[in-house]
Amino acid sequence: MHNRLFLRYLIVWVNGFVCLSLAVVVQPVQADQQVTVLVAYHSVSGHTEKMAHAVAEGAQSVSGTRVQLERVEKITANVLFAADALVVGSPVYWSNMAGEVKTFFDNWQFKFGVWPEFKMRNKVGAAFATGGQVSGGKEVTMLTILAAMLGNKMIIVSGGGVFGASATTEGDSPGINEQELADARALGKRVAEVAWMMKRGNVNRDTEEIGVTK
C-alpha cells in the first residue's frame, strides 16, 4: 500500500517537473534578452565580404546574440537604429575608406536623421578593413570609420588587432588567410560581448540618473 502511494506521488512529481521544464524551454526570447549586432560592409572583389562573414560568425558565437549582415547601401534607418552594436568594414581605396562607406556615414544625417538626438549614442562600434598592401592604409581606413562613430558618441572597441581586424590581400599574402579570418571572428565576438555588458548594465540611461556629471 505504502509502495503504491509512493509510486503515485513520484509519477505526479516527475510529470510536473517535465511540464515545467518544457515550459521553460519553449518560452520565447524577449527583445531585452538578446542583443543585435549589425555587420555592414562594402565589397567589390569579395575580400571584405569574406571578412564580414567571419565577423558575423564571431558575434553569433556569443549566446543570445542576433546578427544582421548587410551591404552598406542596403541599410535603412530602422535597421541601423535597432542595432545594439555596429561593425563596419571597408576595402582600402587610396589609403582611406571606400566612397560607398563614407556615403553610408553621411546618410546617417542626410537620410536617417541621427542628429540632434544622437540616435547612435552609447551603441558599440568597431571596424575592419582589407587592402592589397601591408602598409597601404588599412589602419587609416579603420581609424576614419572609428572617427565617424566617435562623432556620434558611440562606444568604440577593438579586437583582432589594435584598431580592429584587417587583411592583406595581395603580394605575399593573396586573398584572406585563416589567421585573418580568426582575427575577424575575434572582433565580432568581442563586439557582442561588450554589447551584452552594455545591455546588462543598462548604460543607456542618461548619465545624470546615475550621478555622473557631464
C-alpha positions in Angstrom: 0.0 0.0 0.0 2.7 2.4 1.0 4.8 1.5 -2.1 1.8 2.2 -4.3 1.2 5.6 -2.8 4.9 6.4 -3.1 5.0 5.5 -6.8 1.8 7.5 -7.4 3.4 10.6 -5.8 6.6 10.0 -7.7 4.8 9.8 -11.0 2.9 13.1 -10.3 6.1 14.9 -9.3 8.0 13.7 -12.4 5.2 14.7 -14.7 5.0 18.1 -13.1 8.8 18.6 -13.4 8.8 17.6 -17.1 5.9 20.0 -17.8 7.7 22.8 -16.0 10.9 22.1 -17.9 9.2 22.1 -21.2 7.5 25.4 -20.4 10.9 26.9 -19.7 12.4 25.5 -23.0 9.6 26.8 -25.2 9.5 30.3 -23.6 10.1 32.8 -26.4 13.2 35.0 -26.2 12.2 38.6 -25.3 13.8 41.6 -27.0 15.6 42.6 -23.8 17.1 39.1 -23.6 19.2 39.5 -26.8 21.5 42.0 -28.5 21.6 42.8 -32.2 24.9 43.2 -33.9 24.8 44.8 -37.4 27.7 44.0 -39.6 27.9 46.5 -42.5 30.3 46.4 -45.4 31.2 47.3 -48.9 33.0 44.8 -51.2 33.8 44.5 -54.9 36.4 41.7 -55.0 34.7 39.7 -52.3 37.6 40.0 -49.8 35.8 42.4 -47.4 32.6 40.4 -47.7 34.5 37.3 -46.6 35.9 39.2 -43.6 32.3 40.4 -42.8 31.0 36.9 -42.7 33.8 35.9 -40.2 32.9 38.9 -38.0 29.3 37.8 -38.1 30.4 34.2 -37.1 32.3 35.6 -34.1 29.4 37.7 -32.9 27.0 34.8 -33.4 29.1 32.6 -31.1 28.0 34.7 -28.1 24.8 33.2 -26.8 21.7 35.3 -27.2 23.2 37.5 -30.0 21.3 38.2 -33.2 23.5 39.1 -36.1 22.4 41.1 -39.2 24.8 41.1 -42.2 24.2 43.8 -44.8 25.9 45.8 -47.5 26.1 49.5 -46.6 23.9 50.6 -49.5 21.0 48.4 -48.3 20.9 49.5 -44.7 17.8 51.6 -43.7 17.4 53.9 -40.7 15.2 51.3 -38.9 17.8 48.6 -39.3 20.6 50.9 -38.1 18.9 52.4 -35.1 17.6 49.0 -34.0 21.1 47.6 -33.6 22.9 47.5 -30.3 26.2 47.3 -32.0 27.6 48.2 -35.4 30.7 46.8 -37.1 31.7 48.5 -40.4 34.1 47.0 -42.9 35.7 48.6 -46.0 38.3 47.9 -48.6 41.1 50.5 -48.8 40.8 52.9 -51.7 43.6 55.4 -51.9 44.5 55.0 -48.2 41.0 55.6 -47.0 37.5 54.1 -46.7 35.6 53.4 -49.9 33.3 56.1 -51.1 30.3 53.9 -50.5 31.1 53.5 -46.8 31.6 57.3 -46.5 28.2 57.8 -48.1 26.7 55.4 -45.6 28.0 57.5 -42.7 26.9 60.8 -44.4 23.4 59.3 -44.8 23.1 58.9 -41.1 22.3 62.6 -41.0 21.2 63.4 -44.6 18.7 60.5 -44.8 18.3 58.9 -41.4 18.2 61.9 -39.1 20.7 60.7 -36.5 21.2 64.2 -35.2 20.4 66.2 -33.0 19.2 63.3 -30.8 22.5 61.3 -31.4 20.5 58.2 -32.0 23.6 56.0 -32.1 24.8 57.3 -28.7 26.1 54.5 -26.4 25.9 51.8 -29.1 29.0 49.7 -29.5 31.1 50.3 -32.7 34.1 48.6 -34.3 35.8 48.5 -37.7 37.6 46.1 -40.1 39.4 46.6 -43.4 41.1 44.9 -46.3 43.8 46.2 -48.5 46.3 45.0 -51.1 49.5 46.1 -49.5 50.9 45.6 -46.0 51.1 49.3 -45.3 48.6 50.6 -47.9 46.2 52.4 -45.5 44.3 49.7 -43.6 44.9 51.4 -40.2 43.9 54.8 -41.6 40.7 53.3 -43.1 39.7 51.8 -39.7 40.5 55.0 -37.9 38.3 57.1 -40.2 35.5 54.6 -39.6 36.0 54.8 -35.9 36.2 58.6 -36.0 32.8 58.7 -37.6 31.5 56.5 -34.8 33.1 58.6 -32.1 31.5 61.7 -33.6 28.2 60.1 -33.0 29.0 59.3 -29.3 29.3 55.6 -29.9 31.5 53.4 -27.6 34.4 52.0 -29.6 36.0 48.6 -29.1 38.9 46.9 -30.9 39.6 43.2 -31.4 41.7 41.1 -33.7 44.2 44.0 -33.9 44.9 47.3 -32.4 42.2 49.2 -34.3 40.2 46.3 -35.5 40.6 43.3 -37.8 42.4 43.6 -41.1 43.6 41.5 -44.0 46.3 42.0 -46.7 45.0 40.6 -50.0 47.9 40.9 -52.5 51.7 40.3 -52.7 53.0 37.5 -50.5 49.6 37.2 -48.8 46.9 36.8 -51.5 43.3 36.6 -50.5 42.2 36.1 -46.9 44.1 33.6 -44.8 43.0 31.7 -41.8 44.7 34.0 -39.3 42.9 37.0 -40.7 39.6 35.2 -40.6 40.3 34.3 -36.9 41.1 37.9 -36.2 37.7 38.9 -37.8 35.9 36.3 -35.6 37.7 37.6 -32.5 36.5 41.1 -33.4 32.9 40.0 -33.8 33.0 38.0 -30.6 34.3 40.9 -28.6 31.8 43.4 -30.0 28.9 41.0 -29.0 30.4 40.5 -25.5 30.7 44.3 -24.9 27.2 44.9 -26.3 26.0 42.4 -23.7 27.9 44.2 -21.0 26.2 47.4 -22.0 22.7 45.9 -22.1 23.1 44.2 -18.7 24.5 47.3 -17.2 21.7 49.5 -18.7 24.2 52.2 -19.5 21.8 53.8 -22.0 20.4 55.7 -19.1 21.2 59.3 -19.0 24.4 59.9 -17.0 22.6 62.3 -14.7 20.4 59.5 -13.5 23.5 57.7 -12.0 25.1 60.7 -10.5 27.8 61.3 -13.2 28.3 64.9 -14.2 28.6 65.7 -17.9 
